[in-house]
Amino acid sequence: MPMQLPEETTADLVRRLARVEGQVRGLQAMIKDGRECREIVAQLSAAGKALDQVGFKLLATGMVTCLNDPEKAAEAGFVPEEVEKLFLKLA
């Protein structure tokens, strides 16, 4: 059973991912244009952090689901041990 996200959370995650997509396109242009290495690394760092934030927001929403309805979460295979593994993948 897939995790059902609240509509506003889904919209926020999609908006964040669109922003990251724009950052990645900007990075491609910077590299093609031969921009300064420090500028590129700074933008890479910002894009990476923004992508991490999407993951953490997704997991935080899942945690709320686990806490509010542990039985439903367990049926979906979303148990605390799994959540811990997912957080560690992002760390």
C-alpha positions as CSV (number, residue, x, y, z in Angstrom):
1,M,0.0,0.0,0.0
2,P,1.6,3.3,-1.0
3,M,1.9,6.1,1.4
4,Q,-0.9,8.6,1.0
5,L,0.4,12.1,1.4
6,P,-1.8,15.1,2.2
7,E,-2.4,17.2,-1.0
8,E,-0.6,20.2,0.4
9,T,2.5,18.1,1.2
10,T,2.5,16.6,-2.3
11,A,2.2,20.1,-3.8
12,D,5.0,21.4,-1.6
13,L,7.3,18.5,-2.5
14,V,6.6,18.9,-6.2
15,R,7.3,22.6,-6.0
16,R,10.6,22.0,-4.2
17,L,11.6,19.4,-6.8
18,A,10.8,21.8,-9.6
19,R,13.1,24.4,-7.9
20,V,15.9,21.7,-7.7
21,E,15.3,20.9,-11.4
22,G,15.9,24.6,-12.2
23,Q,19.0,24.7,-10.1
24,V,20.4,21.6,-12.0
25,R,19.6,23.3,-15.3
26,G,21.4,26.3,-14.0
27,L,24.4,24.2,-13.1
28,Q,24.5,22.7,-16.5
29,A,24.6,26.2,-18.0
30,M,27.3,27.3,-15.6
31,I,29.5,24.3,-16.6
32,K,28.9,24.9,-20.3
33,D,29.8,28.6,-19.9
34,G,33.0,27.7,-18.0
35,R,32.0,29.5,-14.9
36,E,34.3,29.7,-11.9
37,C,34.7,26.5,-9.9
38,R,33.7,28.1,-6.6
39,E,30.4,29.4,-8.0
40,I,29.6,25.9,-9.4
41,V,30.4,24.2,-6.1
42,A,28.3,26.6,-4.2
43,Q,25.3,25.9,-6.4
44,L,25.9,22.2,-6.3
45,S,25.8,22.4,-2.5
46,A,22.6,24.4,-2.5
47,A,20.9,21.9,-4.9
48,G,22.0,19.0,-2.8
49,K,20.7,20.5,0.3
50,A,17.4,21.4,-1.4
51,L,17.0,17.8,-2.5
52,D,17.8,16.5,1.0
53,Q,15.1,18.8,2.3
54,V,12.6,17.1,0.0
55,G,13.6,13.7,1.4
56,F,13.4,14.8,5.0
57,K,10.0,16.4,4.5
58,L,8.7,13.2,2.9
59,L,10.0,11.1,5.8
60,A,8.7,13.5,8.4
61,T,5.2,13.2,6.8
62,G,5.6,9.4,6.9
63,M,6.6,9.6,10.6
64,V,3.4,11.5,11.4
65,T,1.4,8.8,9.7
66,C,3.3,6.1,11.8
67,L,2.6,8.0,15.0
68,N,-1.1,8.7,14.1
69,D,-2.0,5.2,12.9
70,P,0.7,2.7,13.7
71,E,-1.3,-0.3,12.6
72,K,-2.0,1.2,9.1
73,A,1.6,2.2,8.8
74,A,2.8,-1.3,9.8
75,E,0.5,-2.9,7.2
76,A,2.1,-0.7,4.6
77,G,5.5,-1.9,5.7
78,F,6.4,1.5,7.2
79,V,7.6,0.5,10.6
80,P,10.0,2.5,12.9
81,E,13.0,0.3,11.8
82,E,12.3,1.1,8.2
83,V,11.9,4.8,8.9
84,E,15.3,4.8,10.7
85,K,17.0,3.1,7.7
86,L,15.4,5.7,5.3
87,F,16.7,8.6,7.5
88,L,20.1,7.1,7.6
89,K,20.2,6.9,3.8
90,L,19.6,10.6,3.6
91,A,22.1,11.5,6.4
